[in-house]
Amino acid sequence: MKLLLLPLTVLFAVSVPVIAGDPPAKAKTPAAAKPAASGTGKDKKVVPDKGAGELDLSQFPGQVVDEVIVPVPSEVFSALDKLGDPDWKAEVKQGDRPSFTDRTDIALLLGTTVADGFIAVQAEDKKTVEDVGRDVLSLATALGVREDVLRHCQAIDDAAKGAKWDDVRTELDATQATVKNKMTSLRDEAIADCISVGGWLRGTEVITHVVEKSFSAERAELLYQPDLADYFNDALEEMLVKAKNPAKIKSIADGLAQLREIMQSGDEKLSEKSVKEMHKITAELIKSITTKG
């Protein structure tokens, strides 16, 4: 059975992206969702049936990753936006991004960067979106996929200049998908997973902060996704033997395990305290991803 989950990424599962499938009213009730899939294999597209509840998440596109549907980041932020009027400008990342040489570090950072692009779109911040487009191109170049994403990055820049926010979202989604699919085609699934982890953690950091500011049980439901945390934890654990910086990967994997435990500790309901704990954990993990050390 495929479990329908909301990140964010991702957050954002990237590929992002990010990096990005959806639940009926609750991300924790897979039985209610009967997605109609097209394509085959790990990356087939899925559009779930309409679910009940205040949020209509029925149209969210996504990807199936080892029986877990990873939602497209843009749709996650749009869903949260419908629950109120978050101050997205307060969530926009400030400052330069570090320069890494290790592919694992680059992939994790790429995931968070694409997630930042979606946040900037929500804030309608032209400059940050343009900066994100340039940063994404630079990181894609470091991963050897510059030519694959060049057209997307140019489209992001053009759409941002014209304040065409739906177009920016579309191109960010496309960028994530392009990079991740390219990595998979090169049999570099570990890098693809790192992109997804980075995006999901950055998205979760932001959403926990937004939910924490104006807590409600309905908002907190967007954060209930233990199977996705578990999937990413397992993926990173498998990378430990290959990573040049295993301590960093182990720290992130441990953090994901903590997030899973928090999600599973409240009888499928997240308390305000749990959301605060999740925000603290994700903020620390994002700091480790976006700084040299």
C-alpha positions in Angstrom: 0.0 0.0 0.0 1.3 3.4 -0.9 1.3 6.0 1.9 0.4 9.5 0.9 2.5 12.1 2.6 3.0 15.8 2.8 6.5 17.1 3.5 7.8 19.8 3.1 10.3 18.5 0.3 11.1 19.3 0.6 10.2 20.2 1.5 10.3 19.0 0.1 11.3 16.0 -1.5 13.4 17.4 -4.1 13.2 16.6 -7.5 13.6 18.3 -6.5 11.7 19.4 -4.8 12.3 19.9 -2.4 12.9 19.4 -3.2 8.1 17.6 -3.4 1.2 12.9 -4.1 -1.0 13.7 -1.4 -3.3 12.7 1.4 -6.9 12.7 1.7 -7.7 15.0 4.6 -4.9 13.6 6.6 -1.5 12.5 5.6 -1.8 9.5 7.9 -4.7 7.8 6.3 -3.4 6.0 3.3 -6.4 3.7 2.9 -8.6 6.6 1.8 -6.4 7.5 -1.1 -6.6 5.5 -4.3 -4.1 7.1 -6.7 -4.4 6.8 -10.4 -0.9 6.2 -11.6 0.6 6.4 -15.1 4.1 5.3 -16.1 6.1 2.6 -14.3 8.8 2.2 -11.8 10.1 4.5 -9.1 9.2 7.8 -10.7 5.7 7.2 -12.0 3.3 10.1 -11.7 0.4 9.8 -9.3 -2.7 11.9 -8.9 -4.8 10.7 -5.9 -8.5 10.7 -5.7 -10.2 13.6 -3.9 -10.3 13.3 -0.1 -12.5 14.8 2.4 -11.7 17.7 4.7 -11.2 21.4 4.6 -8.1 21.1 2.4 -8.6 19.8 -1.1 -5.3 18.0 -1.7 -6.7 15.8 -4.4 -4.9 17.4 -7.3 -1.4 17.2 -5.8 1.1 15.6 -8.2 3.9 13.5 -6.8 6.3 10.6 -7.3 6.3 7.1 -5.9 9.6 6.4 -4.1 9.7 2.9 -2.7 6.0 2.9 -1.9 6.1 6.4 -0.4 4.5 9.2 -2.4 6.6 12.3 -2.2 4.6 15.5 -2.9 5.7 18.3 -5.2 7.0 21.2 -3.0 4.9 23.9 -4.5 1.7 22.2 -3.7 2.6 21.7 -0.1 3.2 25.4 0.5 0.0 26.2 -1.3 -1.9 23.9 1.0 -0.5 25.5 4.1 -1.3 29.0 2.6 -5.0 28.0 2.5 -5.0 27.6 6.2 -4.3 31.2 6.9 -2.0 34.0 5.9 1.6 33.1 7.0 4.3 35.7 7.0 6.4 34.1 4.3 8.8 37.0 4.1 9.9 36.2 7.6 10.9 32.7 6.4 13.0 33.8 3.5 16.7 32.8 3.8 19.2 35.6 4.1 22.9 35.4 3.3 25.2 33.6 0.9 25.4 29.8 0.5 28.7 28.0 1.2 30.8 26.4 -1.4 31.3 22.6 -1.1 33.3 20.1 -3.1 31.8 16.9 -1.8 28.9 15.7 -3.9 26.8 14.7 -0.9 27.1 18.2 0.6 26.3 19.8 -2.7 23.2 17.6 -3.1 21.9 18.3 0.4 22.4 22.1 -0.2 20.7 21.9 -3.6 17.7 20.5 -1.9 17.5 23.3 0.6 18.1 25.8 -2.1 15.1 24.7 -4.2 13.0 24.7 -1.1 14.1 28.3 -0.5 12.9 29.1 -3.9 9.4 28.0 -3.1 9.5 30.0 0.1 10.6 33.1 -1.8 7.7 32.5 -4.3 5.3 32.4 -1.4 6.8 35.7 -0.2 6.7 37.1 -3.8 10.4 38.0 -3.3 11.8 38.6 -6.8 15.4 39.1 -5.8 15.6 36.0 -3.7 14.0 33.9 -6.4 16.5 35.2 -9.0 19.3 34.5 -6.5 18.0 31.0 -6.0 17.9 30.4 -9.8 21.6 31.3 -10.0 22.5 29.2 -7.0 20.6 26.2 -8.4 22.5 26.5 -11.6 25.9 26.7 -9.8 25.1 23.7 -7.7 23.8 21.7 -10.7 27.0 22.6 -12.4 29.0 21.1 -9.5 27.0 17.9 -9.9 27.7 17.8 -13.6 24.1 18.5 -14.8 24.4 22.2 -15.8 23.1 21.7 -19.3 20.1 19.7 -18.1 18.8 22.5 -15.9 20.0 25.6 -17.7 16.7 26.3 -19.5 14.8 25.9 -16.2 17.0 28.3 -14.4 16.7 30.9 -17.2 12.9 30.4 -17.1 12.9 30.9 -13.3 14.8 34.2 -13.8 12.5 35.4 -16.5 9.3 34.5 -14.6 10.5 36.1 -11.4 11.3 39.4 -13.2 7.7 39.4 -14.5 6.2 38.3 -11.1 4.7 35.2 -12.8 4.8 33.2 -9.6 2.9 30.2 -11.0 5.5 29.9 -13.7 8.3 30.1 -11.2 6.7 27.2 -9.2 6.4 25.2 -12.4 10.0 25.7 -13.3 11.3 24.9 -9.7 9.3 21.7 -9.8 10.8 20.9 -13.2 14.3 21.7 -12.1 14.0 19.3 -9.2 12.6 16.5 -11.4 15.3 17.0 -14.0 18.2 16.8 -11.6 16.8 13.9 -9.6 15.9 11.9 -12.8 19.4 12.6 -14.2 21.0 11.3 -11.0 18.9 8.2 -11.1 19.7 7.6 -14.8 23.4 7.8 -13.8 22.7 5.2 -11.1 23.5 7.9 -8.5 20.3 7.3 -6.4 22.2 8.3 -3.2 22.7 11.8 -4.5 19.1 12.0 -5.6 18.0 11.0 -2.1 20.3 13.7 -0.6 18.6 16.3 -2.7 15.2 15.1 -1.4 16.4 15.0 2.2 17.7 18.6 2.0 14.5 19.9 0.5 12.3 18.0 2.9 14.2 19.2 6.0 14.2 22.9 4.9 10.5 22.7 4.1 9.7 21.0 7.4 11.8 23.6 9.2 9.7 26.4 7.7 6.4 24.8 8.1 7.0 23.9 11.8 7.9 27.5 12.4 4.8 28.8 10.6 2.5 26.3 12.4 4.2 27.1 15.8 3.4 30.8 15.3 -0.3 30.0 15.0 -0.9 26.5 16.2 -3.9 24.4 15.4 -4.4 20.7 15.2 -5.4 21.0 11.5 -2.2 22.8 10.6 -0.1 20.3 12.6 -1.6 17.5 10.5 0.5 18.7 7.6 3.6 17.7 9.5 2.6 14.1 10.2 4.7 11.9 7.9 6.7 9.4 9.9 7.1 7.0 7.0 8.8 9.6 4.9 11.2 10.5 7.7 11.8 6.7 8.1 12.5 6.3 4.4 15.0 9.2 4.3 16.6 7.9 7.5 17.2 4.5 5.9 18.5 6.0 2.7 21.1 8.0 4.6 22.1 5.1 6.8 23.0 3.2 3.6 25.2 6.1 2.5 27.4 6.1 5.6 29.9 3.7 4.1 30.4 5.9 1.0 30.2 9.4 2.5 33.4 11.5 2.7 31.8 13.2 5.8 30.0 10.3 7.5 29.6 12.2 10.8 27.4 14.8 9.0 25.3 12.1 7.3 25.0 10.2 10.6 23.9 13.4 12.4 21.2 14.0 9.8 20.0 10.4 9.9 19.8 10.6 13.7 17.8 13.8 13.4 15.4 12.1 11.0 15.0 9.2 13.5 14.1 11.7 16.2 11.5 13.4 14.0 10.0 10.0 13.3 9.8 9.2 17.0 8.1 12.6 17.7 5.6 12.0 15.0 4.7 8.6 16.3 4.6 9.5 20.0 1.3 11.3 20.0 -1.2 8.8 18.7 -1.0 10.3 15.2 -1.6 13.8 16.6 1.1 16.4 17.0 0.9 18.7 20.0 2.2 22.2 20.0 5.2 21.0 22.1 5.9 18.4 19.4 5.9 20.9 16.7 8.4 23.1 18.6 10.7 20.1 19.1 10.5 19.3 15.4 11.3 22.9 14.5 14.4 22.8 16.8 15.7 19.6 15.3 15.1 20.6 11.6 16.7 24.1 12.2 19.8 22.4 13.6 20.0 20.0 10.7 19.6 22.8 8.2 22.3 24.7 9.9 24.6 21.7 9.5 23.7 21.4 5.8 24.1 25.1 4.9 27.3 25.9 6.8 30.9 24.5 6.5 32.2 22.6 9.5 
